[in-house]
Amino acid sequence: VEQRILQILQAITMSTDTGVSLPSYEEDQGSKLIQKAKEAPFVPVGIAGFAAIVAYGLYKLKGRGNTKMSIHLIHMRAAAQAFVIGAMTVGIGYSMYQEFWAKPKT
């Protein structure tokens, strides 16, 4: 009986080793970002523009004059969002161009 149980356990452990490997988690975030940037080139442009507008808004925070802080922050947020929406629109237009007009029809 004990030998039969050992045989069953060995068969179970052998059957689970199918040679199929799970996706590795060795891929770091930098390579994922580079891969996504190749697929959609305007995403990094939108991120960089957003960061630049936020940095500019923080730089201009001291010299805002009589403008209230909340109004200044609203203007900077609206500018950053407009840049990101613009980059997304250009990216969608570019991908539509690649999909429908740049490919020769077969």
Secondary structure, 3 states (H helix, E strand, C coil): CHHHHHHHHHHHHHHHCCCCCCCCCCCCHHHHHHHHHHHCCHHHHHHHHHHHHHHHHHHCCCCCCCCCHHHHHHHHHHHHHHHHHHHHHHHHHHHHHHHHHHCCCC
